[in-house]
Amino acid sequence: AETNCFSYLLYQGIMAYRFKLKENVSKSFRRIALEQIDIALGHLQGDNVGPSGIHGSRKAMKRLRALVEAFAPLIGVKAAKSHNNAARDIGRMLSAWRDADVSAETINKLEAHYGTEGATALRGLRQHLMDKGRARLGAVPAEILLEARDRLLSERQRFVATELETRQFKAVIDGIEDSYRRGRAAIKTAYRKPTDENFHDLRKAVQTHWRQMALLTRAWPDEFEARVAAARELSQYLGDDHDLALLAQSTAQLGDRDRQMAGELCACRQGELRQLVDSRVRRLFAEKPKAFSRRMSLYWELGRNIKAHAKIAKRRPSSVASPEVPLPLAADGSPPRVAAKAPASPPSLRSV
């Protein structure tokens, strides 16, 4: 029942990963950080946590890390690094169960993409993973779950006690600018030296940008949701690239022929994905960091103003009775004639 209630609340958006336009910066930080930890804990409840629970918990940790990066100028570089490492380590504790499940999914995607040729090339690898019991490891052991929960609860207490060095929202934009700058550098590195590790770093930079843009969504939903959608799509492509790299590592124990066929297929698909990503990711990070951060800061301030003006516009002035003023008498001393009341005009449609 608790899990169903948690899922319902999450679905309803009560735990939205968004800044509120009029919320105190310190309150925003703690609220979102604690929400993400609670989401991660919710996914790890019970004794039979499978790949979907692991995936949900790890995604919450990635959102938490993106938040911490944005707030690094406010909480201090040392504190940000400590929180970031803690969230990373919790995710890594659970990664073996997620990665094992992904191996089977990646083979299925390759076979769907390349058809019969792909199924033939991957037959040996699929059988190898099944024989080793690595395609699916099943539920996470109780001791791993217990340790992950304990670490999450410990981090929760640390976030409650975290003090911000400044409460200026501009410092958040500075943190987002730093992440954006690292994203631009990651593009250059990945395409200058296209190793699996460098493309994995690019994926992490894109994911961070995606989640940081989600934080700002309320300032201008159409604008920021477009960036979120573009970054999410790129993250999926780069995620598939990373899954292929992990799958290729699994071919080491295969025979020469099976290893060569599976390895070539993985490399071919990685090449296609990297070509697909190239122009799209450069477009997403096309702007210079300073110009980008100035624009984001302006959008946030104007979004706050629009919100305030909209709130004022919705207010209806209270009706105030006019003071009674005696009507002037006619020349003969009789009361003035009152003109017939004009028919009421139809209500304005401007506010409809």
C-alpha positions as CSV (number, residue, x, y, z in Angstrom):
1,A,0.0,0.0,0.0
2,E,2.9,2.4,0.9
3,T,4.5,1.7,-2.5
4,N,1.3,2.3,-4.4
5,C,0.7,5.6,-2.5
6,F,4.3,6.7,-3.3
7,S,3.8,5.9,-7.0
8,Y,0.6,7.9,-7.1
9,L,2.1,10.9,-5.4
10,L,5.1,10.8,-7.8
11,Y,2.7,10.4,-10.8
12,Q,0.7,13.4,-9.7
13,G,3.8,15.6,-9.7
14,I,3.7,16.4,-6.0
15,M,7.4,15.7,-6.0
16,A,8.1,17.8,-9.0
17,Y,11.8,18.4,-9.8
18,R,11.3,22.2,-10.3
19,F,12.2,25.4,-8.7
20,K,9.2,27.5,-7.6
21,L,9.3,31.1,-8.9
22,K,8.7,32.7,-5.5
23,E,10.4,30.1,-3.3
24,N,13.4,30.9,-1.1
25,V,16.6,29.6,-2.7
26,S,17.6,27.7,0.5
27,K,14.1,26.2,0.8
28,S,14.2,25.1,-2.9
29,F,17.5,23.3,-2.4
30,R,16.5,21.4,0.7
31,R,13.0,20.6,-0.7
32,I,14.2,19.1,-4.0
33,A,17.2,17.3,-2.4
34,L,15.1,15.6,0.2
35,E,12.4,14.8,-2.3
36,Q,14.9,13.0,-4.5
37,I,16.3,11.0,-1.6
38,D,12.8,10.1,-0.6
39,I,12.1,9.0,-4.2
40,A,15.2,6.8,-4.1
41,L,14.2,5.3,-0.8
42,G,10.7,4.6,-2.1
43,H,12.1,2.6,-5.0
44,L,14.2,0.5,-2.6
45,Q,11.4,-0.5,-0.2
46,G,10.6,-4.1,0.3
47,D,12.7,-7.2,0.1
48,N,12.3,-7.9,-3.7
49,V,13.7,-4.9,-5.5
50,G,14.2,-5.7,-9.2
51,P,15.8,-3.7,-12.1
52,S,12.9,-1.2,-12.4
53,G,13.3,-0.2,-8.7
54,I,17.1,0.0,-9.1
55,H,16.6,2.2,-12.2
56,G,14.2,4.5,-10.5
57,S,16.5,4.9,-7.5
58,R,19.6,5.6,-9.7
59,K,17.7,8.2,-11.7
60,A,16.8,10.0,-8.5
61,M,20.5,10.0,-7.6
62,K,21.4,11.6,-11.0
63,R,18.8,14.3,-10.4
64,L,20.3,14.9,-7.0
65,R,23.8,15.2,-8.4
66,A,22.6,17.7,-11.1
67,L,21.0,19.8,-8.3
68,V,24.2,19.7,-6.2
69,E,26.3,20.8,-9.3
70,A,23.9,23.8,-9.8
71,F,24.2,24.7,-6.1
72,A,28.0,24.3,-5.8
73,P,28.6,28.1,-5.6
74,L,26.0,28.3,-2.8
75,I,27.0,25.3,-0.6
76,G,30.8,25.4,-1.4
77,V,32.8,23.3,-3.7
78,K,34.0,21.0,-0.9
79,A,30.4,20.2,0.3
80,A,29.2,19.8,-3.3
81,K,31.9,17.3,-4.0
82,S,31.1,15.3,-0.9
83,H,27.4,15.2,-1.7
84,N,28.1,14.3,-5.3
85,N,30.4,11.5,-4.4
86,A,28.0,10.1,-1.9
87,A,25.2,10.0,-4.5
88,R,27.5,8.5,-7.1
89,D,28.6,5.7,-4.7
90,I,25.0,4.8,-3.8
91,G,24.2,4.5,-7.5
92,R,27.3,2.4,-8.2
93,M,26.3,0.0,-5.4
94,L,23.2,-0.8,-7.4
95,S,24.6,-0.6,-10.9
96,A,25.5,-4.3,-11.3
97,W,21.8,-5.3,-11.2
98,R,20.8,-2.6,-13.6
99,D,23.8,-3.2,-16.0
100,A,23.0,-6.9,-16.1
101,D,19.5,-6.3,-17.1
102,V,20.5,-3.8,-19.7
103,S,22.7,-6.3,-21.4
104,A,19.7,-8.3,-22.5
105,E,17.8,-5.2,-23.5
106,T,20.8,-4.0,-25.6
107,I,21.0,-7.4,-27.5
108,N,17.3,-7.1,-28.2
109,K,17.7,-3.6,-29.6
110,L,20.6,-4.7,-31.8
111,E,18.6,-7.6,-33.2
112,A,15.6,-5.4,-33.9
113,H,17.8,-2.8,-35.6
114,Y,19.9,-5.2,-37.8
115,G,17.3,-8.0,-38.2
116,T,18.4,-11.5,-39.0
117,E,22.0,-10.5,-39.5
118,G,22.1,-9.0,-36.0
119,A,20.5,-12.1,-34.4
120,T,23.1,-14.3,-36.1
121,A,26.0,-12.2,-35.0
122,L,24.8,-12.0,-31.5
123,R,23.7,-15.6,-30.9
124,G,27.0,-16.6,-29.3
125,L,27.0,-13.6,-27.0
126,R,23.4,-14.1,-25.9
127,Q,24.1,-17.7,-25.1
128,H,27.2,-16.8,-23.1
129,L,25.3,-14.3,-21.0
130,M,22.5,-16.8,-20.3
131,D,25.0,-19.5,-19.3
132,K,26.8,-17.1,-16.9
133,G,23.5,-16.0,-15.4
134,R,24.4,-12.4,-16.2
135,A,21.5,-11.4,-18.4
136,R,19.4,-11.1,-15.2
137,L,20.7,-11.2,-11.7
138,G,17.2,-11.1,-10.1
139,A,16.5,-9.2,-6.9
140,V,19.1,-7.2,-5.1
141,P,20.5,-8.9,-1.9
142,A,19.0,-7.7,1.4
143,E,22.4,-6.6,2.7
144,I,23.0,-4.3,-0.3
145,L,19.5,-2.8,0.0
146,L,20.1,-2.2,3.7
147,E,23.4,-0.4,3.1
148,A,21.9,1.7,0.3
149,R,19.0,2.8,2.5
150,D,21.3,3.6,5.4
151,R,23.5,5.7,3.2
152,L,20.5,7.5,1.8
153,L,19.2,8.3,5.3
154,S,22.6,9.6,6.3
155,E,22.7,11.8,3.2
156,R,19.2,13.0,4.1
157,Q,20.4,14.2,7.5
158,R,23.4,16.0,5.9
159,F,21.2,17.9,3.5
160,V,18.9,19.0,6.3
161,A,21.9,20.5,8.0
162,T,23.6,22.0,4.9
163,E,24.0,25.7,5.1
164,L,24.2,27.9,2.0
165,E,27.0,30.4,1.7
166,T,24.8,32.8,-0.2
167,R,21.1,33.0,-0.9
168,Q,21.4,34.9,-4.2
169,F,19.7,33.0,-7.1
170,K,22.3,34.3,-9.4
171,A,24.8,31.9,-7.8
172,V,22.6,29.0,-9.0
173,I,22.8,30.3,-12.5
174,D,26.6,30.4,-12.1
175,G,26.6,26.8,-11.1
176,I,24.5,25.9,-14.2
177,E,26.9,27.9,-16.3
178,D,29.8,25.8,-15.0
179,S,28.0,22.6,-15.9
180,Y,27.2,24.0,-19.3
181,R,30.8,24.9,-19.9
182,R,31.9,21.3,-19.0
183,G,29.3,20.1,-21.5
184,R,30.9,22.1,-24.3
185,A,34.3,20.8,-23.3
186,A,33.0,17.2,-23.3
187,I,31.8,17.6,-26.9
188,K,35.2,18.7,-28.1
189,T,36.9,15.9,-26.2
190,A,34.6,13.1,-27.3
191,Y,34.8,13.9,-31.0
192,R,38.5,14.7,-31.0
193,K,39.2,11.4,-29.2
194,P,36.2,9.1,-29.6
195,T,36.7,6.6,-26.8
196,D,33.9,5.0,-24.9
197,E,34.9,6.8,-21.7
198,N,34.8,10.2,-23.4
199,F,31.4,9.6,-24.8
200,H,30.2,8.4,-21.4
201,D,31.5,11.7,-20.0
202,L,29.5,13.5,-22.7
203,R,26.4,11.6,-21.8
204,K,26.8,12.6,-18.1
205,A,27.2,16.3,-19.1
206,V,24.0,16.1,-21.3
207,Q,22.1,14.4,-18.5
208,T,23.2,17.1,-16.1
209,H,22.1,19.9,-18.5
210,W,18.8,18.2,-19.1
211,R,18.0,18.0,-15.4
212,Q,19.2,21.5,-14.6
213,M,17.0,22.9,-17.4
214,A,14.1,21.0,-15.8
215,L,14.7,22.9,-12.6
216,L,14.1,26.2,-14.4
217,T,11.0,25.1,-16.3
218,R,8.5,27.3,-14.5
219,A,10.2,30.5,-15.7
220,W,9.2,29.8,-19.3
221,P,7.7,26.3,-19.8
222,D,7.8,26.2,-23.6
223,E,11.4,27.3,-23.8
224,F,12.8,25.1,-21.1
225,E,10.7,22.0,-22.0
226,A,12.1,22.2,-25.6
227,R,15.7,22.1,-24.2
228,V,14.7,19.3,-21.8
229,A,13.2,17.2,-24.6
230,A,16.3,17.8,-26.8
231,A,18.7,16.9,-24.1
232,R,16.7,13.8,-23.0
233,E,16.7,12.5,-26.6
234,L,20.5,13.0,-26.8
235,S,20.9,11.3,-23.4
236,Q,19.0,8.3,-24.8
237,Y,21.2,8.0,-27.8
238,L,24.3,8.3,-25.7
239,G,22.9,5.9,-23.2
240,D,22.5,3.3,-25.9
241,D,26.1,4.0,-26.9
242,H,27.3,3.3,-23.4
243,D,25.2,0.2,-23.2
244,L,26.9,-1.0,-26.4
245,A,30.3,-0.3,-24.9
246,L,29.4,-2.5,-21.8
247,L,28.0,-5.2,-24.1
248,A,31.2,-5.2,-26.2
249,Q,33.2,-5.8,-23.0
250,S,31.2,-9.0,-22.4
251,T,32.6,-10.5,-25.6
252,A,36.1,-11.0,-24.2
253,Q,35.4,-14.6,-23.2
254,L,33.8,-15.6,-26.5
255,G,35.4,-17.5,-29.2
256,D,37.2,-15.6,-31.9
257,R,34.4,-15.7,-34.5
258,D,31.6,-14.8,-32.1
259,R,33.7,-12.1,-30.5
260,Q,34.5,-10.5,-33.8
261,M,30.9,-10.6,-35.1
262,A,29.4,-9.2,-31.9
263,G,32.2,-6.6,-31.5
264,E,31.9,-5.3,-35.0
265,L,28.1,-5.1,-34.7
266,C,28.4,-3.1,-31.5
267,A,31.0,-0.8,-33.0
268,C,28.9,-0.2,-36.1
269,R,25.9,0.8,-34.1
270,Q,28.0,3.1,-31.9
271,G,29.3,4.8,-35.0
272,E,25.7,5.4,-36.2
273,L,24.6,6.8,-32.9
274,R,27.6,9.1,-32.5
275,Q,27.0,10.5,-36.0
276,L,23.3,11.0,-35.1
277,V,24.3,12.9,-31.9
278,D,27.0,15.1,-33.4
279,S,25.1,18.1,-34.8
280,R,22.3,17.8,-32.3
281,V,24.5,18.1,-29.3
282,R,26.5,20.9,-30.8
283,R,23.3,22.8,-31.4
284,L,22.2,22.3,-27.8
285,F,25.5,23.7,-26.6
286,A,26.0,26.2,-29.4
287,E,25.9,29.4,-27.2
288,K,28.9,30.7,-25.4
289,P,28.7,29.9,-21.6
290,K,28.5,33.6,-20.5
291,A,25.8,34.5,-23.0
292,F,23.9,31.3,-22.1
293,S,23.9,32.1,-18.4
294,R,22.9,35.7,-18.9
295,R,19.9,34.5,-21.0
296,M,18.9,31.9,-18.3
297,S,19.2,34.5,-15.6
298,L,17.0,37.0,-17.6
299,Y,14.4,34.3,-18.3
300,W,14.2,33.5,-14.6
301,E,13.8,37.2,-13.5
302,L,11.2,37.9,-16.3
303,G,9.4,34.7,-15.4
304,R,9.1,35.8,-11.8
305,N,7.7,39.2,-13.0
306,I,5.2,37.5,-15.3
307,K,4.1,35.3,-12.4
308,A,3.6,38.4,-10.1
309,H,1.8,40.4,-12.8
310,A,-0.5,37.5,-13.6
311,K,-1.4,37.2,-9.9
312,I,-2.2,40.9,-9.6
313,A,-4.3,40.8,-12.8
314,K,-6.5,38.0,-11.3
315,R,-7.4,40.1,-8.3
316,R,-10.8,41.7,-8.5
317,P,-11.1,45.1,-6.8
318,S,-13.6,45.0,-3.9
319,S,-16.7,47.0,-4.5
320,V,-16.7,50.3,-2.5
321,A,-19.9,52.1,-1.9
322,S,-19.9,55.7,-3.3
323,P,-20.6,58.4,-0.7
324,E,-24.1,59.7,-0.8
325,V,-24.1,63.1,-2.5
326,P,-27.3,65.1,-2.7
327,L,-28.6,65.5,-6.1
328,P,-29.0,69.1,-7.4
329,L,-32.6,70.4,-7.6
330,A,-34.2,71.6,-10.8
331,A,-34.7,75.3,-11.4
332,D,-38.3,75.1,-10.1
333,G,-37.1,73.4,-7.0
334,S,-38.4,69.9,-8.0
335,P,-36.3,66.8,-7.8
336,P,-34.3,66.1,-11.0
337,R,-35.6,63.6,-13.5
338,V,-33.7,60.3,-13.5
339,A,-32.7,59.0,-16.9
340,A,-33.8,55.5,-17.8
341,K,-31.1,53.0,-17.0
342,A,-29.2,51.9,-20.1
343,P,-29.1,48.2,-20.8
344,A,-26.1,46.4,-19.3
345,S,-23.3,45.8,-21.7
346,P,-22.2,42.2,-22.2
347,P,-19.3,41.0,-20.1
348,S,-15.8,41.4,-21.7
349,L,-14.4,38.4,-23.3
350,R,-10.8,39.5,-22.7
351,S,-10.3,37.4,-19.6
352,V,-12.1,34.3,-21.0
